[in-house]
């Protein structure tokens, strides 16, 4: 095989590989990192209200359109192409004795260690955007839509919001305590705040 033919075949293989590359891989990986996050579940019962929260949140996927950068994502969050976070179920904690154990059991923490949220797209402009995504709890995934508030600085992007849910939609039996005397409402409100930070220079 001639050197010229080898070069031609190599070039063809590279081009074919780029064409076949999935969009999520072809997208530019942004240098933004998750510097802080808080997720909470607010609920009620026949006895008292409760809140369970955690800061154990991992950023598992973040990508922006080809040619984008951390600065461009901060300036226009709708350029995000992939965003996914995972919340460790066992880290959710309340200030109510006995509730955490029952909550972790109801959320099937042993079988499904994480709650995940995958953003599919952001729409709108300004400080409030419409987020379309998929939330998976206890192995059940549901599409959700919610308003999110976006605030920025020169090197940070903060996104916060909340969405009401029915635990029963995810196959979760509302936790009970005190031999059933305390019964939690299946309606909960999930609140979150994530702060993404760019490096000092980008």
Buried (B, 14 or more C-beta within 10 A) or exposed (E): EEEEEEEEEEEEEEEEEEEEEEEEEBBBEBBBEBBEBBBBBBBEBEEEEBBBBBEBBEBBBBBBBEEBBBBBBBEBBBBBBBBBBBBBBBBBBBEBEEBBEBBBEBBBBEEBBBBBBBBEEBEBEEEEBEBEBBBBBBEEEEEBEBEBEBEBEEBBBBBBBBBEBEBEEBEBEBBBBEEEEBBBBBBBBBBBBBBBBBEEEE
